[in-house]
Amino acid sequence: MTGTALAFLQDARRRSDVCRSLDWIPKFTTPSGAAKPSSPDALLHYRRHHADRTDGANRMNGTDDGNGDGNDVRGGVMLRAFIEVDRATMGPERLATKLSSYARLRSYTPAPVTRQRQQPFPEPIQESRRRRYPLFPRLLFILDGTGPTGVEVRIHALRAAARDVAPAGFLRDVPVLTTPMTDLLRHGPTAPVWRPIQEPDHRTGWMHTRHP
């Protein structure tokens, strides 16, 4: 298991949240139709037991105020995140193209499978997927393998790419956050070390609301 995964698991244990080794799914490959598939380093499943003091909402009753990813459970809320660990092995512009790939994935509807006998009113495939994942997982970019200047260059590239996906409403509904690996390991994943790509001067936690 990677150091990034251990950071999330240990932080969850410290907070009395639920995130175990099987909740970190490495090399998760997503379908994307005609486009190249998105392959995040991991898909994270995380159950938060209680509200952070900064949330201003009581999560213990299982209700959703927009911070969760759609599956509320008694005593907490489910969160999901695609994890992208960038080790500076590709240029900033190529890194930024991943944002468009995730935007296409969010709007992707797989072609229905042809069957000899169809139900009179079959459920759309996209609706079936949305029932399982009502909201698209948030997207976390963790930047490693470069210094502070390189981190700023890569964040700038992601911010520039955000203009291309803004018309589709992707950034309105899906938090996209970034942080240097050094800050994540030093302070922990739930510390306010994450920078929204639309507002890189702002610092927040990765569980922040979808509508800041």
BAVEX-900229 format. One record per residue (C-alpha): residue number from 1; residue in three letters; x, y, z. Coordinates in nm, 2 decimals, decimal comma. Example, Ala and Ser with C-alpha at 12.3 -4.5 7.8 and 13.67 -1.06 7.14 Angstrom:
! residues 2
{site 1; "ALA"; {1,23; -0,45; 0,78}};
{site 2; "SER"; {1,37; -0,11; 0,71}};
! end
This chain:
! residues 212
{site 1; "MET"; {0,00; 0,00; 0,00}};
{site 2; "THR"; {0,13; 0,35; -0,09}};
{site 3; "GLY"; {0,21; 0,62; 0,15}};
{site 4; "THR"; {-0,08; 0,82; 0,01}};
{site 5; "ALA"; {-0,32; 0,55; 0,10}};
{site 6; "LEU"; {-0,18; 0,50; 0,44}};
{site 7; "ALA"; {-0,22; 0,88; 0,51}};
{site 8; "PHE"; {-0,59; 0,86; 0,44}};
{site 9; "LEU"; {-0,64; 0,53; 0,63}};
{site 10; "GLN"; {-0,45; 0,66; 0,94}};
{site 11; "ASP"; {-0,63; 0,99; 0,93}};
{site 12; "ALA"; {-0,97; 0,81; 0,92}};
{site 13; "ARG"; {-0,87; 0,60; 1,22}};
{site 14; "ARG"; {-0,77; 0,91; 1,41}};
{site 15; "ARG"; {-1,10; 1,08; 1,34}};
{site 16; "SER"; {-1,31; 0,76; 1,41}};
{site 17; "ASP"; {-1,42; 0,76; 1,05}};
{site 18; "VAL"; {-1,44; 0,44; 0,84}};
{site 19; "CYS"; {-1,18; 0,39; 0,57}};
{site 20; "ARG"; {-1,01; 0,05; 0,54}};
{site 21; "SER"; {-0,76; -0,10; 0,31}};
{site 22; "LEU"; {-1,03; -0,24; 0,08}};
{site 23; "ASP"; {-1,18; 0,11; 0,05}};
{site 24; "TRP"; {-0,88; 0,22; -0,14}};
{site 25; "ILE"; {-0,91; 0,07; -0,49}};
{site 26; "PRO"; {-0,58; 0,12; -0,68}};
{site 27; "LYS"; {-0,55; 0,17; -1,05}};
{site 28; "PHE"; {-0,93; 0,20; -1,10}};
{site 29; "THR"; {-1,01; 0,21; -1,47}};
{site 30; "THR"; {-1,33; 0,39; -1,57}};
{site 31; "PRO"; {-1,52; 0,35; -1,90}};
{site 32; "SER"; {-1,53; 0,65; -2,13}};
{site 33; "GLY"; {-1,69; 0,53; -2,46}};
{site 34; "ALA"; {-1,50; 0,66; -2,76}};
{site 35; "ALA"; {-1,26; 0,86; -2,55}};
{site 36; "LYS"; {-0,96; 0,72; -2,37}};
{site 37; "PRO"; {-1,05; 0,57; -2,04}};
{site 38; "SER"; {-0,97; 0,77; -1,72}};
{site 39; "SER"; {-0,74; 0,58; -1,50}};
{site 40; "PRO"; {-0,70; 0,74; -1,16}};
{site 41; "ASP"; {-0,44; 0,61; -0,92}};
{site 42; "ALA"; {-0,72; 0,51; -0,69}};
{site 43; "LEU"; {-1,09; 0,53; -0,61}};
{site 44; "LEU"; {-1,14; 0,62; -0,24}};
{site 45; "HIS"; {-1,45; 0,52; -0,04}};
{site 46; "TYR"; {-1,47; 0,70; 0,29}};
{site 47; "ARG"; {-1,75; 0,71; 0,55}};
{site 48; "ARG"; {-1,74; 1,02; 0,77}};
{site 49; "HIS"; {-1,91; 0,96; 1,11}};
{site 50; "HIS"; {-1,97; 1,32; 1,20}};
{site 51; "ALA"; {-1,96; 1,68; 1,08}};
{site 52; "ASP"; {-1,65; 1,89; 1,09}};
{site 53; "ARG"; {-1,69; 2,20; 1,30}};
{site 54; "THR"; {-1,65; 2,41; 0,98}};
{site 55; "ASP"; {-1,93; 2,23; 0,80}};
{site 56; "GLY"; {-2,21; 2,39; 1,01}};
{site 57; "ALA"; {-2,43; 2,08; 0,97}};
{site 58; "ASN"; {-2,52; 1,78; 1,18}};
{site 59; "ARG"; {-2,44; 1,46; 0,99}};
{site 60; "MET"; {-2,53; 1,22; 1,26}};
{site 61; "ASN"; {-2,89; 1,20; 1,15}};
{site 62; "GLY"; {-2,79; 1,07; 0,80}};
{site 63; "THR"; {-2,92; 1,38; 0,61}};
{site 64; "ASP"; {-2,72; 1,53; 0,33}};
{site 65; "ASP"; {-2,63; 1,90; 0,31}};
{site 66; "GLY"; {-2,43; 1,87; -0,01}};
{site 67; "ASN"; {-2,10; 1,76; 0,14}};
{site 68; "GLY"; {-2,16; 1,39; 0,08}};
{site 69; "ASP"; {-2,16; 1,20; -0,24}};
{site 70; "GLY"; {-2,52; 1,08; -0,23}};
{site 71; "ASN"; {-2,53; 0,77; -0,01}};
{site 72; "ASP"; {-2,61; 0,88; 0,34}};
{site 73; "VAL"; {-2,61; 0,62; 0,61}};
{site 74; "ARG"; {-2,72; 0,62; 0,97}};
{site 75; "GLY"; {-2,45; 0,79; 1,17}};
{site 76; "GLY"; {-2,25; 0,93; 0,88}};
{site 77; "VAL"; {-2,22; 1,01; 0,52}};
{site 78; "MET"; {-2,04; 0,84; 0,23}};
{site 79; "LEU"; {-1,77; 1,02; 0,04}};
{site 80; "ARG"; {-1,59; 0,91; -0,28}};
{site 81; "ALA"; {-1,29; 1,06; -0,45}};
{site 82; "PHE"; {-1,08; 0,98; -0,76}};
{site 83; "ILE"; {-0,72; 1,02; -0,65}};
{site 84; "GLU"; {-0,46; 1,14; -0,90}};
{site 85; "VAL"; {-0,10; 1,12; -0,77}};
{site 86; "ASP"; {0,11; 1,33; -1,01}};
{site 87; "ARG"; {0,48; 1,26; -0,98}};
{site 88; "ALA"; {0,58; 1,52; -1,25}};
{site 89; "THR"; {0,65; 1,25; -1,50}};
{site 90; "MET"; {0,44; 1,43; -1,76}};
{site 91; "GLY"; {0,42; 1,80; -1,86}};
{site 92; "PRO"; {0,18; 2,04; -1,69}};
{site 93; "GLU"; {-0,04; 2,06; -2,01}};
{site 94; "ARG"; {-0,08; 1,69; -2,03}};
{site 95; "LEU"; {-0,17; 1,67; -1,67}};
{site 96; "ALA"; {-0,43; 1,93; -1,72}};
{site 97; "THR"; {-0,60; 1,73; -2,00}};
{site 98; "LYS"; {-0,71; 1,48; -1,74}};
{site 99; "LEU"; {-0,97; 1,73; -1,62}};
{site 100; "SER"; {-1,15; 1,71; -1,96}};
{site 101; "SER"; {-1,13; 1,33; -1,94}};
{site 102; "TYR"; {-1,32; 1,33; -1,61}};
{site 103; "ALA"; {-1,57; 1,59; -1,74}};
{site 104; "ARG"; {-1,64; 1,35; -2,04}};
{site 105; "LEU"; {-1,67; 1,06; -1,80}};
{site 106; "ARG"; {-1,93; 1,24; -1,59}};
{site 107; "SER"; {-2,16; 1,29; -1,90}};
{site 108; "TYR"; {-2,09; 0,95; -2,05}};
{site 109; "THR"; {-2,38; 0,72; -2,11}};
{site 110; "PRO"; {-2,29; 0,36; -2,22}};
{site 111; "ALA"; {-2,47; 0,22; -2,52}};
{site 112; "PRO"; {-2,75; -0,02; -2,42}};
{site 113; "VAL"; {-2,69; -0,39; -2,47}};
{site 114; "THR"; {-2,92; -0,54; -2,74}};
{site 115; "ARG"; {-3,14; -0,82; -2,61}};
{site 116; "GLN"; {-3,39; -1,04; -2,79}};
{site 117; "ARG"; {-3,66; -0,95; -2,54}};
{site 118; "GLN"; {-3,67; -0,60; -2,40}};
{site 119; "GLN"; {-3,88; -0,49; -2,10}};
{site 120; "PRO"; {-4,17; -0,26; -2,19}};
{site 121; "PHE"; {-4,01; 0,03; -2,00}};
{site 122; "PRO"; {-3,64; -0,05; -1,94}};
{site 123; "GLU"; {-3,45; 0,16; -1,70}};
{site 124; "PRO"; {-3,19; 0,38; -1,87}};
{site 125; "ILE"; {-2,84; 0,26; -1,80}};
{site 126; "GLN"; {-2,72; 0,60; -1,69}};
{site 127; "GLU"; {-3,00; 0,61; -1,43}};
{site 128; "SER"; {-2,89; 0,27; -1,29}};
{site 129; "ARG"; {-2,54; 0,41; -1,25}};
{site 130; "ARG"; {-2,66; 0,73; -1,09}};
{site 131; "ARG"; {-2,86; 0,53; -0,84}};
{site 132; "ARG"; {-2,54; 0,36; -0,73}};
{site 133; "TYR"; {-2,33; 0,68; -0,75}};
{site 134; "PRO"; {-2,58; 0,96; -0,73}};
{site 135; "LEU"; {-2,30; 1,22; -0,73}};
{site 136; "PHE"; {-1,98; 1,20; -0,92}};
{site 137; "PRO"; {-1,67; 1,14; -0,70}};
{site 138; "ARG"; {-1,47; 1,45; -0,62}};
{site 139; "LEU"; {-1,13; 1,47; -0,78}};
{site 140; "LEU"; {-0,81; 1,51; -0,58}};
{site 141; "PHE"; {-0,48; 1,59; -0,75}};
{site 142; "ILE"; {-0,17; 1,52; -0,52}};
{site 143; "LEU"; {0,14; 1,68; -0,66}};
{site 144; "ASP"; {0,48; 1,52; -0,60}};
{site 145; "GLY"; {0,82; 1,50; -0,76}};
{site 146; "THR"; {0,87; 1,88; -0,80}};
{site 147; "GLY"; {0,94; 2,18; -0,59}};
{site 148; "PRO"; {0,72; 2,48; -0,49}};
{site 149; "THR"; {0,77; 2,65; -0,83}};
{site 150; "GLY"; {0,68; 2,33; -1,02}};
{site 151; "VAL"; {0,37; 2,28; -0,80}};
{site 152; "GLU"; {0,25; 2,64; -0,89}};
{site 153; "VAL"; {0,31; 2,58; -1,26}};
{site 154; "ARG"; {0,10; 2,26; -1,25}};
{site 155; "ILE"; {-0,18; 2,42; -1,05}};
{site 156; "HIS"; {-0,18; 2,71; -1,31}};
{site 157; "ALA"; {-0,22; 2,45; -1,59}};
{site 158; "LEU"; {-0,51; 2,29; -1,41}};
{site 159; "ARG"; {-0,68; 2,62; -1,36}};
{site 160; "ALA"; {-0,64; 2,71; -1,72}};
{site 161; "ALA"; {-0,79; 2,37; -1,82}};
{site 162; "ALA"; {-1,09; 2,44; -1,59}};
{site 163; "ARG"; {-1,21; 2,71; -1,83}};
{site 164; "ASP"; {-1,27; 2,44; -2,09}};
{site 165; "VAL"; {-1,49; 2,23; -1,86}};
{site 166; "ALA"; {-1,67; 2,52; -1,69}};
{site 167; "PRO"; {-1,95; 2,54; -1,95}};
{site 168; "ALA"; {-2,05; 2,18; -1,88}};
{site 169; "GLY"; {-2,11; 2,26; -1,52}};
{site 170; "PHE"; {-1,85; 2,01; -1,41}};
{site 171; "LEU"; {-1,67; 2,23; -1,16}};
{site 172; "ARG"; {-2,01; 2,35; -1,02}};
{site 173; "ASP"; {-2,10; 2,00; -0,92}};
{site 174; "VAL"; {-1,76; 1,83; -0,87}};
{site 175; "PRO"; {-1,50; 1,96; -0,62}};
{site 176; "VAL"; {-1,15; 1,95; -0,79}};
{site 177; "LEU"; {-0,88; 2,01; -0,53}};
{site 178; "THR"; {-0,50; 1,99; -0,54}};
{site 179; "THR"; {-0,22; 1,98; -0,28}};
{site 180; "PRO"; {0,15; 1,91; -0,26}};
{site 181; "MET"; {0,23; 1,56; -0,13}};
{site 182; "THR"; {0,46; 1,72; 0,13}};
{site 183; "ASP"; {0,17; 1,91; 0,28}};
{site 184; "LEU"; {-0,06; 1,61; 0,28}};
{site 185; "LEU"; {0,19; 1,39; 0,46}};
{site 186; "ARG"; {0,30; 1,66; 0,70}};
{site 187; "HIS"; {-0,05; 1,78; 0,81}};
{site 188; "GLY"; {-0,28; 1,49; 0,71}};
{site 189; "PRO"; {-0,55; 1,47; 0,44}};
{site 190; "THR"; {-0,83; 1,64; 0,64}};
{site 191; "ALA"; {-0,62; 1,94; 0,72}};
{site 192; "PRO"; {-0,69; 2,26; 0,51}};
{site 193; "VAL"; {-0,41; 2,19; 0,27}};
{site 194; "TRP"; {-0,62; 2,15; -0,04}};
{site 195; "ARG"; {-0,65; 2,43; -0,30}};
{site 196; "PRO"; {-0,96; 2,45; -0,53}};
{site 197; "ILE"; {-0,84; 2,48; -0,88}};
{site 198; "GLN"; {-1,08; 2,77; -0,94}};
{site 199; "GLU"; {-0,95; 2,95; -0,63}};
{site 200; "PRO"; {-0,59; 2,84; -0,58}};
{site 201; "ASP"; {-0,53; 3,10; -0,31}};
{site 202; "HIS"; {-0,80; 2,94; -0,09}};
{site 203; "ARG"; {-0,72; 2,65; 0,14}};
{site 204; "THR"; {-0,98; 2,40; 0,25}};
{site 205; "GLY"; {-1,03; 2,03; 0,35}};
{site 206; "TRP"; {-1,10; 1,76; 0,09}};
{site 207; "MET"; {-1,44; 1,70; 0,24}};
{site 208; "HIS"; {-1,55; 2,06; 0,17}};
{site 209; "THR"; {-1,90; 2,13; 0,03}};
{site 210; "ARG"; {-1,96; 2,11; -0,34}};
{site 211; "HIS"; {-2,10; 2,46; -0,35}};
{site 212; "PRO"; {-1,85; 2,69; -0,18}};
! end
